[in-house]
């Protein structure tokens, strides 16, 4: 009887462990897709992807508002608008139809990059249905 109980508990443990592992690899799929696309296409020397959705009137766990800081040699010679278009195009392609409501971009060359620079958090949302 005890051995049967232990097998059941172990089986439950294995299933729940598998579920947790599966969930951890599936956590933040949009953030991870953004990070993967920018890494692959721009080979950045520094990259930050910040999910700021929690600051907005969206359901808990949403991935709708992002801020990215990308430092890449591929930005050399490109004006700011072209850097932003490049980042937007990469994100759009990478997400393949998933929805991002807001994307704030800081795009710098390695020469423009100061390692002491810290991304400032965006202000809290004052719009939407949660006024």
MODELLER restraints for C-alpha pairs under 7 A, 6 or more apart:
rsr = mdl.restraints
at = mdl.atoms
rsr.add(forms.Gaussian(group=physical.xy_distance, feature=features.Distance(at['CA:30:A'], at['CA:63:A']), mean=6.45, stdev=0.5))
rsr.add(forms.Gaussian(group=physical.xy_distance, feature=features.Distance(at['CA:30:A'], at['CA:95:A']), mean=6.90, stdev=0.5))
rsr.add(forms.Gaussian(group=physical.xy_distance, feature=features.Distance(at['CA:31:A'], at['CA:49:A']), mean=6.89, stdev=0.5))
rsr.add(forms.Gaussian(group=physical.xy_distance, feature=features.Distance(at['CA:31:A'], at['CA:51:A']), mean=6.96, stdev=0.5))
rsr.add(forms.Gaussian(group=physical.xy_distance, feature=features.Distance(at['CA:33:A'], at['CA:94:A']), mean=6.16, stdev=0.5))
rsr.add(forms.Gaussian(group=physical.xy_distance, feature=features.Distance(at['CA:33:A'], at['CA:95:A']), mean=6.48, stdev=0.5))
rsr.add(forms.Gaussian(group=physical.xy_distance, feature=features.Distance(at['CA:34:A'], at['CA:91:A']), mean=5.63, stdev=0.5))
rsr.add(forms.Gaussian(group=physical.xy_distance, feature=features.Distance(at['CA:34:A'], at['CA:94:A']), mean=6.58, stdev=0.5))
rsr.add(forms.Gaussian(group=physical.xy_distance, feature=features.Distance(at['CA:35:A'], at['CA:49:A']), mean=6.53, stdev=0.5))
rsr.add(forms.Gaussian(group=physical.xy_distance, feature=features.Distance(at['CA:37:A'], at['CA:90:A']), mean=6.25, stdev=0.5))
rsr.add(forms.Gaussian(group=physical.xy_distance, feature=features.Distance(at['CA:37:A'], at['CA:91:A']), mean=6.63, stdev=0.5))
rsr.add(forms.Gaussian(group=physical.xy_distance, feature=features.Distance(at['CA:37:A'], at['CA:94:A']), mean=5.70, stdev=0.5))
rsr.add(forms.Gaussian(group=physical.xy_distance, feature=features.Distance(at['CA:38:A'], at['CA:90:A']), mean=6.61, stdev=0.5))
rsr.add(forms.Gaussian(group=physical.xy_distance, feature=features.Distance(at['CA:42:A'], at['CA:72:A']), mean=6.13, stdev=0.5))
rsr.add(forms.Gaussian(group=physical.xy_distance, feature=features.Distance(at['CA:42:A'], at['CA:74:A']), mean=6.34, stdev=0.5))
rsr.add(forms.Gaussian(group=physical.xy_distance, feature=features.Distance(at['CA:43:A'], at['CA:72:A']), mean=6.50, stdev=0.5))
rsr.add(forms.Gaussian(group=physical.xy_distance, feature=features.Distance(at['CA:44:A'], at['CA:70:A']), mean=6.31, stdev=0.5))
rsr.add(forms.Gaussian(group=physical.xy_distance, feature=features.Distance(at['CA:44:A'], at['CA:71:A']), mean=5.32, stdev=0.5))
rsr.add(forms.Gaussian(group=physical.xy_distance, feature=features.Distance(at['CA:44:A'], at['CA:72:A']), mean=4.36, stdev=0.5))
rsr.add(forms.Gaussian(group=physical.xy_distance, feature=features.Distance(at['CA:45:A'], at['CA:71:A']), mean=5.68, stdev=0.5))
rsr.add(forms.Gaussian(group=physical.xy_distance, feature=features.Distance(at['CA:45:A'], at['CA:72:A']), mean=5.82, stdev=0.5))
rsr.add(forms.Gaussian(group=physical.xy_distance, feature=features.Distance(at['CA:46:A'], at['CA:70:A']), mean=6.02, stdev=0.5))
rsr.add(forms.Gaussian(group=physical.xy_distance, feature=features.Distance(at['CA:46:A'], at['CA:71:A']), mean=5.10, stdev=0.5))
rsr.add(forms.Gaussian(group=physical.xy_distance, feature=features.Distance(at['CA:47:A'], at['CA:69:A']), mean=5.58, stdev=0.5))
rsr.add(forms.Gaussian(group=physical.xy_distance, feature=features.Distance(at['CA:47:A'], at['CA:70:A']), mean=4.76, stdev=0.5))
rsr.add(forms.Gaussian(group=physical.xy_distance, feature=features.Distance(at['CA:47:A'], at['CA:71:A']), mean=6.41, stdev=0.5))
rsr.add(forms.Gaussian(group=physical.xy_distance, feature=features.Distance(at['CA:48:A'], at['CA:68:A']), mean=5.49, stdev=0.5))
rsr.add(forms.Gaussian(group=physical.xy_distance, feature=features.Distance(at['CA:48:A'], at['CA:69:A']), mean=5.03, stdev=0.5))
rsr.add(forms.Gaussian(group=physical.xy_distance, feature=features.Distance(at['CA:48:A'], at['CA:70:A']), mean=6.68, stdev=0.5))
rsr.add(forms.Gaussian(group=physical.xy_distance, feature=features.Distance(at['CA:49:A'], at['CA:66:A']), mean=6.91, stdev=0.5))
rsr.add(forms.Gaussian(group=physical.xy_distance, feature=features.Distance(at['CA:49:A'], at['CA:67:A']), mean=5.97, stdev=0.5))
rsr.add(forms.Gaussian(group=physical.xy_distance, feature=features.Distance(at['CA:49:A'], at['CA:68:A']), mean=4.58, stdev=0.5))
rsr.add(forms.Gaussian(group=physical.xy_distance, feature=features.Distance(at['CA:49:A'], at['CA:69:A']), mean=6.67, stdev=0.5))
rsr.add(forms.Gaussian(group=physical.xy_distance, feature=features.Distance(at['CA:50:A'], at['CA:66:A']), mean=5.54, stdev=0.5))
rsr.add(forms.Gaussian(group=physical.xy_distance, feature=features.Distance(at['CA:50:A'], at['CA:67:A']), mean=5.14, stdev=0.5))
rsr.add(forms.Gaussian(group=physical.xy_distance, feature=features.Distance(at['CA:50:A'], at['CA:68:A']), mean=6.25, stdev=0.5))
rsr.add(forms.Gaussian(group=physical.xy_distance, feature=features.Distance(at['CA:51:A'], at['CA:63:A']), mean=6.52, stdev=0.5))
rsr.add(forms.Gaussian(group=physical.xy_distance, feature=features.Distance(at['CA:51:A'], at['CA:65:A']), mean=6.03, stdev=0.5))
rsr.add(forms.Gaussian(group=physical.xy_distance, feature=features.Distance(at['CA:51:A'], at['CA:66:A']), mean=4.66, stdev=0.5))
rsr.add(forms.Gaussian(group=physical.xy_distance, feature=features.Distance(at['CA:51:A'], at['CA:67:A']), mean=6.65, stdev=0.5))
rsr.add(forms.Gaussian(group=physical.xy_distance, feature=features.Distance(at['CA:52:A'], at['CA:65:A']), mean=5.23, stdev=0.5))
rsr.add(forms.Gaussian(group=physical.xy_distance, feature=features.Distance(at['CA:52:A'], at['CA:66:A']), mean=5.41, stdev=0.5))
rsr.add(forms.Gaussian(group=physical.xy_distance, feature=features.Distance(at['CA:53:A'], at['CA:62:A']), mean=6.03, stdev=0.5))
rsr.add(forms.Gaussian(group=physical.xy_distance, feature=features.Distance(at['CA:53:A'], at['CA:63:A']), mean=5.84, stdev=0.5))
rsr.add(forms.Gaussian(group=physical.xy_distance, feature=features.Distance(at['CA:53:A'], at['CA:64:A']), mean=5.60, stdev=0.5))
rsr.add(forms.Gaussian(group=physical.xy_distance, feature=features.Distance(at['CA:53:A'], at['CA:65:A']), mean=4.67, stdev=0.5))
rsr.add(forms.Gaussian(group=physical.xy_distance, feature=features.Distance(at['CA:53:A'], at['CA:66:A']), mean=7.00, stdev=0.5))
rsr.add(forms.Gaussian(group=physical.xy_distance, feature=features.Distance(at['CA:54:A'], at['CA:60:A']), mean=6.80, stdev=0.5))
rsr.add(forms.Gaussian(group=physical.xy_distance, feature=features.Distance(at['CA:55:A'], at['CA:124:A']), mean=5.28, stdev=0.5))
rsr.add(forms.Gaussian(group=physical.xy_distance, feature=features.Distance(at['CA:55:A'], at['CA:125:A']), mean=6.10, stdev=0.5))
rsr.add(forms.Gaussian(group=physical.xy_distance, feature=features.Distance(at['CA:56:A'], at['CA:124:A']), mean=6.70, stdev=0.5))
rsr.add(forms.Gaussian(group=physical.xy_distance, feature=features.Distance(at['CA:56:A'], at['CA:125:A']), mean=5.07, stdev=0.5))
rsr.add(forms.Gaussian(group=physical.xy_distance, feature=features.Distance(at['CA:57:A'], at['CA:128:A']), mean=6.47, stdev=0.5))
rsr.add(forms.Gaussian(group=physical.xy_distance, feature=features.Distance(at['CA:57:A'], at['CA:129:A']), mean=6.94, stdev=0.5))
rsr.add(forms.Gaussian(group=physical.xy_distance, feature=features.Distance(at['CA:57:A'], at['CA:130:A']), mean=5.83, stdev=0.5))
rsr.add(forms.Gaussian(group=physical.xy_distance, feature=features.Distance(at['CA:64:A'], at['CA:99:A']), mean=6.87, stdev=0.5))
rsr.add(forms.Gaussian(group=physical.xy_distance, feature=features.Distance(at['CA:64:A'], at['CA:100:A']), mean=4.57, stdev=0.5))
rsr.add(forms.Gaussian(group=physical.xy_distance, feature=features.Distance(at['CA:64:A'], at['CA:101:A']), mean=5.08, stdev=0.5))
rsr.add(forms.Gaussian(group=physical.xy_distance, feature=features.Distance(at['CA:64:A'], at['CA:102:A']), mean=6.47, stdev=0.5))
rsr.add(forms.Gaussian(group=physical.xy_distance, feature=features.Distance(at['CA:65:A'], at['CA:100:A']), mean=6.37, stdev=0.5))
rsr.add(forms.Gaussian(group=physical.xy_distance, feature=features.Distance(at['CA:65:A'], at['CA:101:A']), mean=5.81, stdev=0.5))
rsr.add(forms.Gaussian(group=physical.xy_distance, feature=features.Distance(at['CA:65:A'], at['CA:102:A']), mean=4.66, stdev=0.5))
rsr.add(forms.Gaussian(group=physical.xy_distance, feature=features.Distance(at['CA:65:A'], at['CA:103:A']), mean=6.06, stdev=0.5))
rsr.add(forms.Gaussian(group=physical.xy_distance, feature=features.Distance(at['CA:66:A'], at['CA:102:A']), mean=6.13, stdev=0.5))
rsr.add(forms.Gaussian(group=physical.xy_distance, feature=features.Distance(at['CA:66:A'], at['CA:103:A']), mean=4.89, stdev=0.5))
rsr.add(forms.Gaussian(group=physical.xy_distance, feature=features.Distance(at['CA:66:A'], at['CA:104:A']), mean=6.24, stdev=0.5))
rsr.add(forms.Gaussian(group=physical.xy_distance, feature=features.Distance(at['CA:67:A'], at['CA:103:A']), mean=5.63, stdev=0.5))
rsr.add(forms.Gaussian(group=physical.xy_distance, feature=features.Distance(at['CA:67:A'], at['CA:104:A']), mean=4.46, stdev=0.5))
rsr.add(forms.Gaussian(group=physical.xy_distance, feature=features.Distance(at['CA:67:A'], at['CA:105:A']), mean=5.94, stdev=0.5))
rsr.add(forms.Gaussian(group=physical.xy_distance, feature=features.Distance(at['CA:68:A'], at['CA:104:A']), mean=6.19, stdev=0.5))
rsr.add(forms.Gaussian(group=physical.xy_distance, feature=features.Distance(at['CA:68:A'], at['CA:105:A']), mean=5.06, stdev=0.5))
rsr.add(forms.Gaussian(group=physical.xy_distance, feature=features.Distance(at['CA:68:A'], at['CA:106:A']), mean=6.17, stdev=0.5))
rsr.add(forms.Gaussian(group=physical.xy_distance, feature=features.Distance(at['CA:69:A'], at['CA:105:A']), mean=6.10, stdev=0.5))
rsr.add(forms.Gaussian(group=physical.xy_distance, feature=features.Distance(at['CA:69:A'], at['CA:106:A']), mean=4.66, stdev=0.5))
rsr.add(forms.Gaussian(group=physical.xy_distance, feature=features.Distance(at['CA:69:A'], at['CA:107:A']), mean=6.01, stdev=0.5))
rsr.add(forms.Gaussian(group=physical.xy_distance, feature=features.Distance(at['CA:70:A'], at['CA:106:A']), mean=6.25, stdev=0.5))
rsr.add(forms.Gaussian(group=physical.xy_distance, feature=features.Distance(at['CA:70:A'], at['CA:107:A']), mean=4.96, stdev=0.5))
rsr.add(forms.Gaussian(group=physical.xy_distance, feature=features.Distance(at['CA:70:A'], at['CA:108:A']), mean=6.35, stdev=0.5))
rsr.add(forms.Gaussian(group=physical.xy_distance, feature=features.Distance(at['CA:71:A'], at['CA:107:A']), mean=5.95, stdev=0.5))
rsr.add(forms.Gaussian(group=physical.xy_distance, feature=features.Distance(at['CA:71:A'], at['CA:108:A']), mean=4.79, stdev=0.5))
rsr.add(forms.Gaussian(group=physical.xy_distance, feature=features.Distance(at['CA:71:A'], at['CA:109:A']), mean=5.34, stdev=0.5))
rsr.add(forms.Gaussian(group=physical.xy_distance, feature=features.Distance(at['CA:71:A'], at['CA:110:A']), mean=5.84, stdev=0.5))
rsr.add(forms.Gaussian(group=physical.xy_distance, feature=features.Distance(at['CA:71:A'], at['CA:113:A']), mean=6.81, stdev=0.5))
rsr.add(forms.Gaussian(group=physical.xy_distance, feature=features.Distance(at['CA:72:A'], at['CA:108:A']), mean=6.53, stdev=0.5))
rsr.add(forms.Gaussian(group=physical.xy_distance, feature=features.Distance(at['CA:72:A'], at['CA:109:A']), mean=5.22, stdev=0.5))
rsr.add(forms.Gaussian(group=physical.xy_distance, feature=features.Distance(at['CA:72:A'], at['CA:110:A']), mean=6.10, stdev=0.5))
rsr.add(forms.Gaussian(group=physical.xy_distance, feature=features.Distance(at['CA:73:A'], at['CA:109:A']), mean=5.39, stdev=0.5))
rsr.add(forms.Gaussian(group=physical.xy_distance, feature=features.Distance(at['CA:73:A'], at['CA:110:A']), mean=6.09, stdev=0.5))
rsr.add(forms.Gaussian(group=physical.xy_distance, feature=features.Distance(at['CA:75:A'], at['CA:83:A']), mean=6.17, stdev=0.5))
rsr.add(forms.Gaussian(group=physical.xy_distance, feature=features.Distance(at['CA:75:A'], at['CA:108:A']), mean=6.71, stdev=0.5))
rsr.add(forms.Gaussian(group=physical.xy_distance, feature=features.Distance(at['CA:75:A'], at['CA:109:A']), mean=5.56, stdev=0.5))
rsr.add(forms.Gaussian(group=physical.xy_distance, feature=features.Distance(at['CA:76:A'], at['CA:109:A']), mean=5.98, stdev=0.5))
rsr.add(forms.Gaussian(group=physical.xy_distance, feature=features.Distance(at['CA:83:A'], at['CA:107:A']), mean=6.36, stdev=0.5))
rsr.add(forms.Gaussian(group=physical.xy_distance, feature=features.Distance(at['CA:84:A'], at['CA:105:A']), mean=6.65, stdev=0.5))
rsr.add(forms.Gaussian(group=physical.xy_distance, feature=features.Distance(at['CA:84:A'], at['CA:107:A']), mean=6.98, stdev=0.5))
